[in-house]
Amino acid sequence: MTAWDHSTDFLVVGSGAGVVGAVRARALGKDVLVVEKSDLFGGSTCMSGGVMWLPHNPLMRREGVPDSVEAALRYFETVVGDAGPASSPERRLAYVNSGAEMVGFLESEGLEFRRCEGYSDYYSGVRGCEGGSARGRSIEAKAFDKNRLGPWRDRIRLGFSNGLTVYTGEAGPMMLMRTRIGLAVLARVIGRTALGRIRGQRLVSNGAALTARLLQILLRQGVAVWLESALTDLVVEDGRVVGAVVRKDGRDLRIRARDGVLLAAGGFARDKEMRAEHSGGRPVSDRWTSANPGDTGETIRIAMALGAATDLLDEAWWMPSWLLPDGSPSMCLSERGKPGAIIVDAEGRRYFNEAVAYQEAGQRMYAHEREFGGALPSWLVVDSRHRGHYPFGMSPPGRTPKEWIGSGAMKRADTLEDLADQCGIDPGGLLKTVERFNGFAATGVDEDFHRGEGDHEKYYGDITHTPNPCLGPVAKPPFYAVALYPGDIGTSGGLLCDESARVLGTDGTPIQGLYATGNCTASVMGRKYLGAGASIAASAVFGYVAANHAAAA
């Protein structure tokens, strides 16, 4: 018999959105332990927008937003298609049904949400895609005062909002800072932030708000949370996972988990060897990723050593990114779809709809590189109207940091020919492309790639611009360009699980006592990203599912 140093019912490895599994297990009367290898709580979720894409959720129903399980499954079918066992019909149904149920449960535990009105599903309105919601299925946690966590208030990983209490669902309209719409949102954000500071609050929003609220519930429930405690192995007896080995304070502790172990510890975006092994020959670089520094894949490797099956290991949550003067990546989200912007290859050719969902944008970059070359890097080219009207990275409209130009991170020229020379783009090809594109901008119809037809594309466009919120001429000098790479916010392939979140062995049968969720698993979304917060929602939902199954087993 194994000698145990600590015993619990349900062991959760990782402290991102998957800790919903811990909250649920404790509510079902189970003893729960959460272990996190870093010195901060929150994982990749804390660094994210904190949005969750959840069809037919209670907030939608309360606000009269039309949706149904059937529409959500139709959306899965027409967008994701056949993506293998990771996105089986059973897993899709479990995701949709359990997700809506989970929201009601978390609200009953005191977690407050708000809808992201207008944050459209990423393929809503796109040709050939059915069942999407133009008003959006995404929700996010309301802002939270970290002071309510007491001594834990400084143990939350930092978010990305630069001290502003801004909701992710406000980001789209706030980008229109030179319009009444954008100024109204900006004023609301500044007012909310200032009022919190006057009151002595330490308000956080986005992913930090979600993880802080989950931590508050865990602490209230009396759940033990161990930081700086890394999983090093799983313990198996008679073919069942019965516990784990966790390294804490320099000691290897054997933790018994009577009901099961839930792996929710992220992917392998920061592991050079794993990325190279599973890249399928595509160029990858840890310089391009914006993932959590702890995204190093050991949890996946430990499960694989037990015979766990994997899928989609070549896939990631791609995010086109450019490199700042210090070499760190800056995610390129809204800039791509605004009027006055195009993406071209080394020949100066457009090759996809610049405003598509970020995961697909990365996939298009790799596909073009593989077939034609010249896409790594690609070049995001904008004119002065774009630079004067819209934010770029963390720089507000009309302000281009001198170090961007001086370092060469951003190119600037008075003519497109000079800009092409600086970037190594074929000048003739760029001029021809811009001439054709500017014609599309005038008519409002992108005859090549249909930019601006999808609802999400319009959301991140400029709704005050006509006739197409995503199309405007690249015409006003000086012109600017940045080299664009297929960055990412984490990997999206990993352990293969069934609809109960049980990890499957290579023979297709569940490994008893072992559950997994989040970026250490092969995504239920397959190779698509269906809407804002799809990855975080799946992590939370299948954590919830795992807790229910483990408690009933």
N, C-alpha and C positions, 0 to 999 in steps of 0.2 A: 504493500500500500504506500501511496505517496505521502510524504510528510509535508504538511501545509504550514505556511507562515501566516496566512490570512484566508478567511473564508467569506464568501458572499454568494448571493443567488445569481446575480447578473453583473458581469464585468463588461464595461464599455471602454474601448480603447480609442482615444481621440476626443477632442472637446469642441468640434464644430457643430454643425446642424444635426449631426447624428446623435447628439446627446438628448434629442427628443426621446430616443429609446430609453434612456436612463430615467427621464421624467415619467414616461409611461409605466415602466416597470415598477418604479416606486409607488405610483398611484395604484397599482394593482397589488400592493402589499408586499412587494419583494425588497430584499436587502440589495443595495446597489453600490457599486464602486466604479468611479470614473478615473481613468489614468491618462495623463497627458505628458508627452516626453519633454516638451519645452517648459520654460518658466512662466509662460503666459497662457491664459485660457482663451479659446476662441477659434484657433486654427485658421484655415483659409476663409471660412465663413465671415470671421471678424474683419477681414481685409476687403470684403466684397460689398456690393450694394445691399446685400441682405434681403433681397426680394425673393419671393417664392411663387412659382407658377403652378397654380392649383385650380384645375377646372371645377366648375359647379360648386365653388366653395360657399360657405355660409354668408360671407360678406356680399358676394354677388347676389345671392338670393334675397338678402335683406334690402339691397338697394335696387332690386328689380332689374338686374342685368341678365338678359336671357342667356341661358346655357343649358346643357344637358350632358349626361354621360355619353349618350349616343353621338353627340356632336364632337365631343372630345376624342372619342375613339375613331371617328371618321377623320379627324384632323391628324391623329397618329398615322392612320392608314395611308392618307394621301401625301403626307410630308415625309414620314420616316420610311414607309414601305416595309419590305421584308429585310429586317436587320439582324436576323438570327435569333438565337435563344435569349440573348440579353434583353431583347425587346419583344418577347413573346406576347401573344394575346392575353395570356394569364397575368403576366407582369404589368402590362398596360392597364388592365382592368383593376388590378390590385392598387396600382398607383392612383388612378382616378378616384376610385371609391374610398380608399383609405385616406387619401389626402384630404378630401372634404371632411371626413370624420375626424381626422387629426386636428383640423383647425378648431372645430367645436370643442374638442378635448382641451387644447391649449388655452382657449379662451376661458374655459371653466377653471383652469389653474391660474388665471390672472394675467395671461399674456395678451396685451392689447395690440390689435392690428389696424391698419388702414388700407383701403384699396388704392391701387395705382391707376386711377381713372385715365383712360386714353392711352395707356402704355400697351399698345396693341401686341397681340401675338405676332411672332416674327414672320410668319408666313400667311397671315390674314390678308386676303385680297390679292395674293400672288397667284398667277396663272397656274391652273391645275391643282391647286390646294383648296380643300374644302374643310369646313368645320372650325375655322379660326374665329377669334373674337376681336373685332376692331376696337372695342372698348377695353379689352384686356382681361386676363384672368389672374394677374399678379397682385400679390399683397405684400406688405412689409410691416415690420414692427414699428410702433410709435416710439418717438424719442424717449430716452430714458436717462435719469439722473444717476450717474455712477456712484454718487455719495450713498445711495441706498444699499450699496453692497458692503458698506463698512470697510473692514480691513482688506477685502478683496477688490476694492475699487481700482487699485493700480495693478491688478493682475490680469486685466483684460488687454488683449492685443490691440494695438492702435488701428483705427480705421483709416479711410482715405480722404475724408472730407475737409481736411485742413482746418479743423476747429469750427467749421460752420455746421449748424444744426439743419442740414438740408436733407430732405427725403429723396430717395432715388427716383421716385415717381414724379418729382418736380424737375429733374435734371433736363429733360427735353425742352420744355418751354423756357426754363431759365437760361438756356444757351442763346436765346434770342434777346440779348441784353440791350439791343438798340431799338426794341419795340416796346409798346405799352404792355404787351403780354409778359415779356421777359422781365421788364422792370417791376411789374407788380409781384411776380414770383420772387425776384431778388429782394424786394423790400420785405416781403413776408419772411423770407429766410433770415435776413439780417435782424429783423425785429424779434423773431423767435430766439435767435442766438443771443442777442443783447439782453433780452428779458431774463433768459436763463442765467446769464452771468451776474446780472444785478441781484438776482435772488440767491446767488451763491451756489447755483447748481453746476454740475459737471455733465452737461447734456451730451449724449452721443446719439447718433442715428445710424441708418444703414445696417451693415452687418454687425457693427459693434453693439447696436441697440438690441438686435435679435439675440446675440450670444449673451449679453449682459442680463437680459430678461430671463433667458433660460437658466443662467447661473443663479439668479435670484430665486427661482423656483426650486432648483436643486438644493440650495442652502436652506431654504425654508422647509423642504421635505426631510432634511437631515441626511442627504446623500453625501457620502465621503468623496471628495475630489482631491486627487494626488497630482500635483504638478511635478515636473522633473522626474518623471517615472516612465521609463521606456519599455515597451514590450520587446522581449528578446527571444521568446519561444512560446509555443503552445504545448500543453500537457495532454496526452492522449492515453486513455485506458479503455481497453476492449473496443477499439474502433471509434470511441466517442471523445470529443474534446471536453475535458472536465476542468480545465483551468489554464493558467498561463504563468510564465516566468516574467517578472517585471523587475527591472534594475532601478533601485531607488536608494539614494544616499550611499552609493557605492556597494550596495548589496543586491544579490539576486534573490528576490522574494518569490516564493511559489504561492500563487493565489488560486484557491479553489473557487470555481464558479459552478454552483449546483445546477442552474438552469441553462447556462450557456455563456458564450463570449461573443460580443458584438464588436467587429472590427469597423471602425469609422475614422481611420487615421490618415485619409488622404491618399494622393497618388504618388507619382515618381517624376514630376517635372524637373526636380533639381538633381536627379541621379543621372550623371552623364553616361554611365555604362548601360543602364537599362534603356535610356532613350536611344542610344546608338544601336543597341541590340534589336530594338523593336521598331525602328524608324522606317523599315522597308527601303533603306537606301537613300531616304530623303535627307537633305542637310538639316541638322537641328543644332541649336546652340543654347546653352544655359544663359547666355547673355540676352536672349530674346524673351525669356519667361518673366512674368510678373507674379508667379505663384508664391505661396507661402514658403519661407526658407526651410521649413521642416518637411516639405513635400519630397521625401527621399526614398520612398518605396519599400522600406524594410518589411512593413506589414504584409504587403503582397508577396514578397519573397518567402516569408515565414510560412504563409498559407500554401504557397506553391510547393514547398518542401514536404508538406503533408499530402500532396497529391491533388490540390485544388485545381480546377479547370480555369482557364482565362479566355478572354476574348477582347477584341478591339484595342489591343495594346499599342497599335500604331496611331491611335486617335487621341486628340486633345481638344480642349476648349480653346480653339485658335482665336487669337486677337491680333489683327495687324498692328504693328508697333514700330515706332522709330526710336532711334537712340539719342538721348540727351548728351550734352557735352561731357558729362561725367561717365558716359557709357551705359547708364541705366535705361531700361526701356520705358517709353511713354505710350500708353495704349491709345490707339486711334479709333474712336468710336463714332462720335457725331460729325467730326470734321469731314469724313468721306462722303457723306450724303448731302451736304449743304450746297446751295448754288455756288458756282464758281470753282468747283473742285473736280479733278479727274485723277485716275490712277492709270499709269502707263508702264509698259515694259521698256527694255533697253532700246527697242526699235521705235519707241514713241507711240505704241499702239495701246488703245484701251482693249481689255480682254474680258471684262466682266462688269456686272452692275455694281458700282462702288458702294451702293447703299444697302447691300444684302446683309443679313445677319452675320456677326463677326466670325462665327465658326465656319460658315460657308465661305466667307471671304478668304480665310486662311487656306481652306481646301482648294479654292480656285487658284490661289497663288502657287501652291505646290503642283497642281495639275498642269498649269501653264508652263512652269519650269520644266516639268518632266517631258512635256510634249514638244515645246518650242524653245525653251531656254529664255534667259533674259528677264526672269521674273523675281529673282532673288539677288539683289533687291529690286523691287518695283519702286516707282516714284509717285508720290502724292504731290500734284501740282495745283496750286491755288493762285488766284490773282489778288490784287489789293482790295477789291471790294469784299472778298471773302475774309481776308485778314483784318479788315476794318469793321466788319459786322459780327463776326463770330469768334468765340474762344478757340484757341489752338493749344492743345495740351492743358496746362494749368495757367496759360497766359490769357488775359482778357482781350476783348476786341481792341484792335488798334495798337497794342503793345507787343512788340517783338523784341525779346531780350537780346541785347548786344552780343552776349556770349554765344547765343545760338548761331548767329551769323559769323562771328569771329572764329568760332571753333570749326565751322563747316558743317555742323549738325543740320543746319537749315541753309539752303542756298537761296540767294536773292539776285535778281538781274532785271535790267530795264527792258530786255527783249526776251522772247521765248527762245531765240537762237542762242543767245548768251547763256540762258538758263540750261538749255540742253547741253551745251559744251561743258558747263560746270559739273553736270550730273553724269556725263558720259552717255547721254541719250542721242539717238540719231536726230539731228535738227529737222531734216525734211519730214521724217515720220511724225514728229511732234507737231509741226505746223499743220500738216494734213489732218491729223487727228483733231486738233483744236478747231480747225475750220469746220469740220463735219459736226463736232460736238456743239459748237456755237449755233449751228443751224437747228439742231434738236432743241437747244435752249429757247430759241425764238418761237418754235411751234409748240413746245411743251411735251413733245413725244420723243422718247429715246428709241429710235427705230432699231438700234443694235441690241440693247440689253434691257429695255423696259424699265429703266430707273424711274422711281417715283410712282409706280403703280401700286405697290404694296402699302398696306396701312402703317406698318412699322417704319417703312422708308419715309413716309410722310411725317410721322411723329418726330423723327430726327432730322427732317428737312426744315424748311422755313415756311410756315403756314401763311406768312404775310406776303410771300413771293409768288407771283403768277407768271405764266399759267400752270407751272409745275413747281411744287415746293422744293424739289430736289435738283432742278435743272436751272442753271444760270450760266451765262457765257464766261469763259476764261479770257478776259479781254483787257482789263485795266492794269497797267503796269504800276509799280514793279511787280514781278512775278516771284513766287516762292516755291520751293520744293524740299521734301525730306525723303530720304531713303526708307522704304517700308519693308519690313520683314514679317514672316508669319510667327509672331510671338504667341504666347498663350497665357491663360490664367490657371492652368492645371491640366493634367492628363485626364482622359475620360474612359480609359480602358483598364481592365483589371480582372478581379475575381468574378467568375460566372455564378450568378445566384438565381434561385427560383422565386416564385411569387410570394413565398413566405420569408424571403431574405436569407434563406439557408444557402451556404456556400456549397456548390456542387463539385464533386470529384471528377476526375477525367473520365470516369465510367458513366457519368451522368446522374449518379445518385447523390443525395445530400450527405455531407459530412456532419454527422450528428453532433449537436452542441455548438456548431460554429455558424455565426451569422455575419453578414457584412453589408455595408451601405456606403454611399458617397463615392468619392473619387478613387477609392481602392477597388471599386467594382466596375464591371462593364455596364455602361449606362443603359437604362431603360429607354432612353431617347435614341439609341443607336448612334448614327453618325450625323444627327441633326440636333439643333438647339431650338426648341419649339417656342420658347417665350422667355421673357425676363425672369431669371431665378429658377430656371429648369433644373440646374444641377443642385442648388441648395435645397430646393423642394424635394427632389428625389432622395437626397441624403436624410432629410427629416422624416419623410414618409416611410422609407424602408427601415429606418430606426424604430419608428412606431410599430410597423408591421412585425419586426423581429421581436420586440418586447411582448407583443400580444401572443405570438406563436410560442415563445419560450415559456411564458407563464402558463400556457394551456397544455404544454407538452407533458 
